[in-house]
Amino acid sequence: MQIRVYYEDTDAGGIVYHTNYLKYCERARSEIFFTNGLSPAVGDSHFVVVHIDANFKASAKLGDMLDVTTVLKSNKRTSLVLTQEVLRAGQVLFSMDVTLVFTQGARPKRLTKEALELFSIDKS
């Protein structure tokens, strides 16, 4: 998924504010559902973020075009770990492993085959 850095994404020096990298990754995960005609939430079933391991490597700046990639790293019965990267012209600026638990209401639920297949190949 491509994202352009707008003024609203930056601090006074024109550098992307650190929490926006998390937002970019969230948008990319949601876009995987939307481009497949699905919604990230169906009824009271959805994914919940339970852990993030983030690495900030370089700064994006106002006007940059960024690519966000999403790759399935591992999965269990009710959870999966995705590796997401934010890149500018092939250079990794930010990377994270995010653990998501599939829930129904407030309880973990077995991952559906369809949900798992959405993340089973590299998504750019």
C-alpha positions as CSV (number, residue, x, y, z in Angstrom):
1,M,0.0,0.0,0.0
2,Q,1.3,3.5,-0.8
3,I,1.0,6.5,1.5
4,R,2.0,10.0,0.9
5,V,3.3,12.0,3.9
6,Y,1.1,15.1,4.4
7,Y,1.8,18.1,6.6
8,E,-0.7,16.8,9.2
9,D,1.6,13.7,9.6
10,T,4.7,15.7,10.6
11,D,6.1,17.7,13.5
12,A,7.2,21.3,13.1
13,G,10.5,20.2,11.4
14,G,8.6,18.3,8.7
15,I,9.5,14.8,10.1
16,V,6.8,12.1,10.5
17,Y,5.6,12.0,14.1
18,H,6.4,8.5,15.5
19,T,2.9,7.3,16.2
20,N,1.9,7.8,12.6
21,Y,4.0,4.8,11.6
22,L,1.6,2.7,13.6
23,K,-1.3,4.4,11.9
24,Y,0.2,3.7,8.5
25,C,0.5,0.0,9.4
26,E,-3.1,-0.1,10.7
27,R,-4.3,1.4,7.4
28,A,-2.4,-1.2,5.5
29,R,-3.9,-4.1,7.5
30,S,-7.4,-2.7,7.0
31,E,-6.8,-2.2,3.3
32,I,-6.0,-5.9,2.9
33,F,-9.6,-6.6,3.9
34,F,-11.2,-3.7,1.9
35,T,-9.4,-4.6,-1.3
36,N,-10.8,-8.1,-1.0
37,G,-14.4,-6.9,-0.5
38,L,-14.3,-7.6,3.3
39,S,-14.4,-5.7,6.5
40,P,-11.9,-6.0,9.3
41,A,-14.9,-6.4,11.7
42,V,-17.8,-8.7,11.1
43,G,-20.5,-8.4,13.7
44,D,-18.8,-8.7,17.0
45,S,-15.7,-10.6,15.6
46,H,-12.5,-8.7,14.9
47,F,-8.8,-8.6,15.5
48,V,-7.3,-7.0,18.6
49,V,-3.7,-5.8,18.9
50,V,-2.1,-7.4,22.0
51,H,1.6,-6.7,21.4
52,I,3.8,-4.6,19.2
53,D,7.6,-4.8,18.8
54,A,8.5,-1.6,16.9
55,N,11.9,-0.5,15.4
56,F,12.4,3.1,14.1
57,K,15.3,3.1,11.7
58,A,15.1,6.4,9.7
59,S,12.7,9.3,9.3
60,A,10.1,10.0,6.7
61,K,9.6,13.6,5.7
62,L,6.9,15.8,4.3
63,G,6.0,14.8,0.7
64,D,7.6,11.4,0.8
65,M,5.9,8.5,-0.9
66,L,6.0,5.4,1.4
67,D,5.2,1.8,0.8
68,V,3.8,-0.4,3.6
69,T,4.2,-4.1,3.4
70,T,2.5,-6.8,5.5
71,V,3.8,-10.4,5.8
72,L,2.4,-13.2,7.9
73,K,5.2,-14.3,10.3
74,S,3.4,-17.0,12.3
75,N,0.0,-18.0,13.5
76,K,-1.7,-20.1,16.2
77,R,-5.2,-21.1,16.8
78,T,-6.6,-17.7,17.8
79,S,-3.7,-15.3,17.0
80,L,-1.2,-14.3,14.3
81,V,2.0,-12.3,14.1
82,L,2.5,-10.0,11.2
83,T,5.7,-8.2,10.2
84,Q,5.0,-4.8,8.7
85,E,7.5,-2.4,7.2
86,V,7.3,1.2,6.1
87,L,9.7,1.9,3.2
88,R,10.8,4.9,1.1
89,A,12.4,3.9,-2.2
90,G,13.2,0.5,-0.9
91,Q,14.8,1.7,2.4
92,V,13.2,0.4,5.5
93,L,12.3,3.4,7.8
94,F,10.2,1.5,10.3
95,S,9.4,-2.2,11.0
96,M,7.2,-3.9,13.5
97,D,6.0,-7.3,14.5
98,V,2.4,-7.0,15.6
99,T,0.5,-9.8,17.4
100,L,-3.3,-9.9,16.7
101,V,-5.9,-12.0,18.5
102,F,-9.1,-12.8,16.7
103,T,-12.0,-12.2,19.1
104,Q,-15.7,-12.6,19.3
105,G,-17.1,-10.2,21.9
106,A,-14.3,-10.2,24.5
107,R,-13.2,-13.8,24.0
108,P,-10.5,-15.3,21.7
109,K,-12.0,-17.1,18.8
110,R,-10.4,-19.6,16.3
111,L,-9.1,-17.9,13.2
112,T,-11.2,-18.4,10.2
113,K,-9.6,-19.9,7.1
114,E,-10.6,-16.8,5.1
115,A,-9.0,-14.4,7.6
116,L,-5.8,-16.5,7.7
117,E,-5.6,-16.7,3.9
118,L,-5.8,-12.9,3.6
119,F,-2.5,-12.6,5.4
120,S,-0.8,-15.8,4.0
121,I,1.0,-14.0,1.2
122,D,3.1,-10.9,1.0
123,K,0.8,-7.8,0.9
124,S,2.3,-4.6,-0.4
